[in-house]
């Protein structure tokens, strides 16, 4: 950190060696672009209802070598018997011993998997402890430390090796899927799925272990291979490595934004004659005010352009020289932000660092290095969050307040500028405004959108120069155009809802129906509800009649034609057994297949007249009235009043209440 080493290094000088270390004499250290060729070990285990390990699948790849191995428990063969890629052992403890031997023999740099820390490695370690077999899989034969951090995320430290877990890594890289099950991601990324369907998965694993161990081995190794193929297709290891050498952190810590900020800031302030407090000394007393949101009346609009501030918070930091050092030195060549918090124009380090990162990102985008571009974007966008969290040693309330307060000021200035010129600004959120074009501007919306952004940028530049004697580094961009647009209301209120809208988006390939925050893009609504909402908007935006469509959907629902579209997919944020006061439907369903309430973290179920029943139990007697009231009606009630229609009147011929 103190020598600004962010990745590989080369060392010049003579050295001596002992058994485990090199000792350099008068070394000269240079930064290096060296990138290692990683050896990758994909791990997947299969377990039984009895809490034991049935098999361990290993798919190992390196620059010029690959190997697939399944260690299978079986009393049918003598221990050590091998058939194809399957090696059989009679005792579970032999599986664990062989796993440790194979891992150390293959000597991987990186271990990957799907929930590989919280499930696979943790399970193997616990079973090893049961047999008094220490999990010595570090490069120095040390035992890994597996635990949850303060955010309830699984962490694992293995000396000399890196672990990259699929789902949290994909989330951290801003990949979005309907859910993060291996089956879902593999289908979307690779176009192939697992060997066993989720429905009845546990029973099928038990059957294969009893009757067809080769089939179980195939299922086991396929999961390990799928993980490797997903990582390769999305270049996950390259992305993580790029984030590591951009932030200075090791590959298994790239998501730790506070640590990345420390890596940059600590050496810089040391050279300015300061030391930072330990993070344990910080007092958690305050948080920033957040981004500004304003909403006009809900309803339908035509010709809406969306204008976005490019990297709003990093640009504010650069414009007003905001960082911890600048705050402390605010009496040296001071300036005031729009919210009257003082910083120094000259004693700062973060603004110039962000400028260099932005230049690197532009160069990366031009050269097609999208991994470097994304790594820099993630790093830059983390700076506000770090300075705004009391968990950081550099936290002070003036820092987030100055950034968010200035952001609100710029957004309000933009709205006022547009409204003074006769535009209807219907929505604004943190770094974007939604503006309705005037009727005579709608035909050439792209041209007008760009003209408006140029006018706003010139206006803001002048304001910042006149009021603060600073150069504004903010830039607002024209992002997109909706030919038709719907802003929903809050339930039972006349005001609009935050971060929710639907519209006909204009693209080069034609108009498409687009949603944000609505049920259509939420994973916890049924397929029926999503399809219903999509078609309803499609009809309304095209000025088509909706009553017959709504009646037909309800009729088919009651006839059982949509039974495969009524599945709820919900997550449990904690073990099912810990829900005591209020037990939601997903927890009730989970307890039916896991009475102990320990293992299930996600569940698929259908609402029946007996309550929520998980798919594994083949639910029948479906409660269709529930789906009408809880899935179709809320979606319709959000839209129909704006076209003077009523769901209950259409479906039940029931007149709406006047009072």
N, C-alpha and C positions, 0 to 999 in steps of 0.2 A: 504493500500500500504506500509506504513512505518513499518508495523508489519508482512509483508510477508503473508498476509491472501489471499489465492487464491480461497477459496471455503467456505465450512461450518466451523463453529467454535463451541466449547463448552465453557461454562463460569461457573466457580465455584465461589460461594460466595453468601451471603445473598442479598436479594433485597427487594425493596418496589415498589408498583405499584400505578399509578394513572389511570385516565380514558383511556389514550392512550399510556402510556409508562411504561417501566421498568427502575428502577434506582438501579444499583448494588453497593454494598458496598465492597470495596477492592476486585474487581473481579480478577480472574486469567483466562486468555484466552488461550485456546489450539486449535490448528488446528484440524479439524475433517473430517472424510470421509463421513459424513452424506450426503445422497442424497435424496431430497424430492420426494414424489409421486405427480406428477403434475396433476392439474385439467386443462383440455384443452377445449377451446371454439372455435369451427370452425364456421366462419361467412361468409355468402354470401348473397348479396342482388340482387333483380331484379328491374330494373327501366324502366320507360316508355319513349316514345318519347317526352312526355310533360315535362320531367325533374323531375318527381316525383318518389317516391318509391312505387312499387307495393307490394313487399313482402320482408321479412327478414327471411332467413333460419339459424337455429342454431343447431349445432350438438355438444353436450357436453359429454365429457368422463372423468372419473376419475378412480381410482383404482378398484372400485367395483360398478360403477354406470354409466349409459349413458342415454341420453335424446335427442330426436329430436323434434324440435319445428319450425313451420313456422307461422309467424305473417303475415296475408294476409289482404290486403285492399279490402273491398267489401261492396257495398250498399245493397246486398241481405239479409244480416243477421244482427241482432242487435249486437252492439259492445260487445265483450266478448264471443260470441257464439263459441263453440269448436266442431270440428268434427275430430276424430282421433288425429293426431298431429298438426292439423291446427287450429289456433285461429284467428277469423275474427274481424276486426275493420273497422268502416265506414270512419274514417278520417285518413289522413296521419299522422297528429300530434299525434294521439293515437298510431300508430305504433311505432313512435319514443319514446314516453313515456314508452310504454310496453317493448321495447328493452332495455332501460336503467334499468327498474325495473328487468327484467329477468337476465341481465348480473350481476347486483349487488347481486341478490338473489343467483345465481349459484356460484358467487364469484370465477371466474377462476384465475389460476396463469398465464396461457399463452393463448393468443388469436392468432389463426392462420387463414390463408385464402390465396386466390390467388389474388395478388395486393390488399390485404386487407387494406393497409394504404392509398395508392394513389387513390383508388376507393371507397371501401365499407365504411370505417370509415370517410374518408373525405366527401363523399356524405352525409352520415347520419348527420355529424356535420353541414354541410352547410344547409341542410333542417331543422335541429333543430334550427339553428340560425334564419331561415326564420320565424319560429313560436315562436321565443323567448324561446326555450327550451334548456337550457344549457346541454351539453353532459357530465353529471357527472358520469363517469364510473371508476374513480380512486378508489383505496381502501379507500381513505380518502374523497371520493365523489368530488375529484377535476376534473377539465376539462383537457383532454389531449391536448398536443401541437402537432399539425400536420403541417409539413412543409417540404420543400426540402432543402437538404444540399448544400454545395458548388459544389458538384459533380452532382447535379441535381437528387439525389436519395431521395425518400420519407423517412422521419423519423417520429416517433411518440413516445412521452414520456407519459406514463400513470403511475401515482404513484402506486406502489405496484403490477403492472402487467407487463408482458413481451409480446411483439408482435413479432411473427416470420412470415415473409411474404414468401410465397413459392418460386417464381421465383428468387429473389435476393439471397435467402439462398441457393438454389440449385446451382446457378452460383458460389457463394462464396465457396461452397464445391467441386467445379470442376466437377459437373455432367454436361454432355453435351447431348442435345437433338436437333432434327431438329429445333424446336422452343420451347418456354416455355409457350405455351398455355396449359390450363388445359386439353383440349381434347387430345393433343399430348402426354403430360407427363403421363396422366392416362392410355392411350392405351399402351404405352411402359412399364410402371412400373407394371400396374395392369391387363392389357389385356382387359380392359373395357373402355368405353368412356362416354361422356355426353348424356343426354336424347334428346337434340335438336342439329341437325347438324348445323355447322357454316354457311352453305349456307342458307340464308333465316331466320337466327336466330331471328333478330329483329321483322320481321313480325309474326313469330310463337309465340314469347312472347306476342306480342300485341293480337293475336288471343286467346291465352289461357287465358289471363287476362279478355278478354271480354266474352268468351264462356265456358271455362273449367278451373276454378281456381284450382281444385284438381290437374289437370295435370301440371299447373304452379308450384304448391307447390311441387309436386314430382320432377320436374326439379330443383327447388331451393334447396331442402334439399339434393338431390343427389350430387350437386356440393359441398356442405359443407362436405358430407360424403366422397366423393372422395379425397378431400384435406386431411382429417384425415387419410384415408387409405394409401395415398402416403407417408405421414409423418411417419406412422407406418412401412410401408414396407421398407422404406429407413432408418429407425431409425434416422430421422432428429433431433428430440428433444434431443435424447441421444447424437448425434454428437455435437449439439450446446452447450449442457450442458458441455460436455467434453472439448470443445474449451474454454468455459468460465472459468472452473476451472484450465485450463492450462495457460491461459493468465492473469487471475485475473480480467477480465472484466465481466460486466453483460451480460446476454445471448443475449440481443438485440444490443450489441456493439462489438461482437466478430470479426466482419469484420474490425474494426478500428485498423489497424496495428500500426499507430503512437501512439495511446493511450496504446496499449499493450506494446510497447517498453518503453514508459514512466513508465508504471507500474513496469517493472523490473528495469530500469536504474536509476530512480530518487532516490530510497532509497539507492542504491549501491553507487552512487556518493556522497550522503549526508554523508555517513559513511567514505568517503575518504576526507571530508572537502571541498567539492565543492557544489555549487548550479548551476542549469541550467538556461539559459535565458528563458523568456517567448517566446512562438512560434511566437507571434506578432512582436517580435524584430528581427526576422530572415529576411535577405535580399535575395530575389529570384534572384540570379545572375548567376547560373551555374548548369549544370547537368553532371552526369557521361558520359563517352564516350560510354558505352554499350558494348555488346559482339562482339567479332570478327567474321566475316563471310568471308570465301573465297570459291570460286567456280571455278572448272575446266570447260572445254568445255562442253556445253550441248550435250546430245545424249544418246545412249544406251550403257550399260555396263553389264558385267557379274561378278558374285560372289563378291558382296560388303558386307563387314562387317561393323557394326556400333559400335563404341566405345564411351562410355559416362563417363564423370567425375561424380562421385557420390557426390551429394550435393556440387557442385563446389564452390559457393560463401561462404557458411558457412565454408567449409574446408579451404578456403583462409583466412577467418577471424581468424580461429583457428591457422593456420600455422604462420601467420605474426602478431598475437596479435593486430588485428585491432579493435578499438572501440573509441568512443569520448574521454574517459578518457586517453587512451593510446596515443592519438594524442597530447593532452595537456601536457602530461608528457614525451614527446618524448626525452627529454634530459637525462632522467633517464634510464640507461641501454638500450641505443638506438639500433635499428636495422633499416635497409633500405629495403623496398619492391623492387621488380624488376623494379618499376617505380620511384625509388629514393624518396619515401615519407617515412618519419621517424615515428616510433612508439616505445613505450616502451615494453621491454620484460617482465617486472615485474609489472608495474602499469596499470592493465587492469582488466575488469570484464566480458566482453561479451564472450571471447573465452572459458573460463571455463564453463560458463552457457550453451553455445552451446554443449560443450562436454557432460554435464550432460543430456541435452535434447536428444542428439543422443543415449546415453546409454538407456535412458528411452524408446526411440522409438524402439530400438532393442529388449528390453524386452517385449514391448507391442506387437510387431510382433510375437515374439516367443510364447506368451501366447494367441495369437489370438484376442487381443483387437485392432481391426482395427480402431475404432473411436479415441482412444488415439494416435495411430500411425499417423493417418491423421491429427489430431489436432496439434501434435508436428511438423509435416512436414510443415503445413501451417504457423505456428508461426515462425519456423526457416527461411523459405524462404522469410519471410517478412522483415527480418532485413536489408538486403542490400537496399531494396526499401525505408525503413524508413530513413536510414542514407543518402540516395540519394535524398530525397525530401526537398525542402526549407520550406515545411509546418511543418517539425519537428524541435523542439527546439534544437535537437542534430546535425542538418545538418551542414556539412562543406564540401566543394568540395574535399578536400583531401581524405575523407572517400570513396565516390563512385569511385573516380579516382584510389585509391590504389587497390580496389577490382576488378574493371573491367579491369584495366591495368594489374594486375597480372594474371587475367584470360586469357587475350589475350596473354600474355607472355607464359603461360603454353600451350595454344593451338598451338602457333607457334612452341614451342619446340617439341611438339608431332609430328607435321607435318614434321619438319626438320629431326627428328629421323627416322621416317618411310621412308621418301624420300631418305635419305642417304643409306637406306638398300634396295632400289630398288622398293618400293611400290608406287603405284599410288594413292595419296590422292585426291579424286575428289571433296570433299565437307567438310566444317567445319562450325559449327555454335555455338558460345558461349561455350558450354560444350560437344560437340560431334564432332567426325570425321568419315567420310565415306571412307573406304579404300578398294581398289580392291586387292583381293588376287592374288598371282602368280598362274600360271596354274597348277603347280604340288602340290599346297596346297588346291585346291578347293574341293577335294573329302572329306577331313576331316576338313571342315571349322570350326566346333565348337571347335575342339581341337586346331586348329591353332589360332583361335580368342583368346582363353584363354592364349595361349603361348605368343602371341604378347602383351596382356595387362600386363602380368607379367613382360615382358622385359621393357615395358614403365614405369611401376611403379618403378622398380629398378633403371632405368636411372634417373627419376625425383627425387627420394629420394637422389641419389648421388649428383645431381646438387644442390639441396637445401642445403644439408649438406656442400658441398664444398664452395658454394658462400655466404651463409648466416649463417652458423653454426646453422642451425635449423633442426628440424625433420619435414619432409614433412608429412602432414596429408591428402594429396590428394590421391585419388584412382580412377583410370580409370578402367571401367568394360566393358567386352564384352557383348553387349546387344542383337544383332540380326544379321541375315544373309539374304541377298537378292540374290537368284540365278540369277535373271535378274533385271535390274534397269534402270530407265529412269530419266534423269535430264533435265527438259525443259529449253528452252532459254527465255530470255526476248523478248517481242514483237518487232520484227524488229531488234534484236541485236544478236550478236554471243555469248554474255556472258550468263551464267546460271542465273536462277531466284532463289531468296532466299526462303527458307522454302517451296519448292515445289518439289515433286518427286512422282514417282509411281514405284512399283516393285513387284516381286513375292517373298513374304516373306516365309522363311522356318520355319515351326512350327512342333511340335510333332504330330499334327493331319494331317499334310500334307501341301502342298503349298497353299497359299492364295494370292489373289491380294490385295495389300495395297496401299493407297493413303495418301499423306500429302499435304495440301494446294492447291490441284487441285480442279477443278470445282465439281468433284464427292462428295467431302466432304463439299462443301459450300452450305449454306441454300438458297442463293439468286439465284441459277440456277434452271432451270426447271427439272422435272423428266426425260423428254426426253433427255436433254443434259447429265444428269448424266448416264443414261443407255447407251447412245451412246458412251460416253467416256469409260465406263467400258468395254463394248464389244469390242471396238476398241483396247484397250490395251490387252485384252484377246487374240484376234486374232494375234496381232503383236508379243506378247511375245511367242506365240506358233508357230510362223513362218507360219501363215495361211494367205490366200489371203483376202484382205479387200475391193476391189473395188465393188464386187457384194453386199456386206453388206451395204456399203455407199449408193449405188444406190437404194437398196430396202428400206432403212430408209427414204430417200427423197421421194420416190414414195408413201409410206404409209402415210407420213406426209401430202402430197398434197391431198391424198384421204380422209383425215379426220379421219384416224384410230388412231391418237394419240391426239385427242382433249382434253382428260382428263389428258394429261401429259404436257400441255403447260402453266400451271399456274405459274405465278411469285408470290413469297412470299417475301415481302419487309417490312422493318421497317422504320418508320419515327422518326428521332432523335429529332424532335421538332414539334409543332402544324403545320398542313398543311397551315394555313393562313399566317404563317410567311415566307413561301417561296415566294419571290417576283421576284427577278432577274432571277433565274434559277428555273424552275418548272419541276422536274423529273417526269417520268411516274407514279411512285407510289403515288405522291402527286396529280397528275391530277385525278387518279382513286379514291383516298380518298375523294376529293372534290365533286365527283359525288354523294356520299352517305352521306356526311357531309359538305354541302355548307358553313357552318360557319367556318369550318376548325379548330375545337377545340378538338374533342374527340378521333379521330382515331390515334393509334400509330403503327398499323401494318395493312397490306392490302394484299389481294390476288386478282390478276387481270389477264386478258388475253389481249394480243395485237391484236387489230382488225384494219380494214381499217379506222375505225373512231377514232382510238387511244386506249389508255389503258382503259378497261372497267372492273369494279370490278365484282367478281363472283356473288354477290348479285343481279346484274342486268341481269343475264343470257346472257352473251355476245355471239354474233354470228358474221358472216362475218369475220372470223379469218384471220389475215395477215400471211399466211404461209411463204411468202418470208422473213418476218422479222425473223422468227425462223430459216430459213436456214442460213441467213446472220449473225445473232447475237447469235445463240446458237450452231448450228452444225459446221459451217465453222470455228469459232475461235478455237474450240476444235481440229478439224482435222488439221488446219494449225499449231498447236503446235506440232504435231506428225509426219504427213506425210512427210515433207521434209527430215526427217532423214532416211526414207526408199525410198527416191527418188520418191515420189508420190505427186500429187497435187489435192486438193479438187475440184476446178473448172473444171479441165480437166476430172476428174472422173464423176462429176455430169452433167456438161453442154457441155462436149466434147470441152471445150475451152482451147486452148494452153496457157501455162503460158508465161507471158511477159519476154523477155530476158534482157531488159534494163529498 
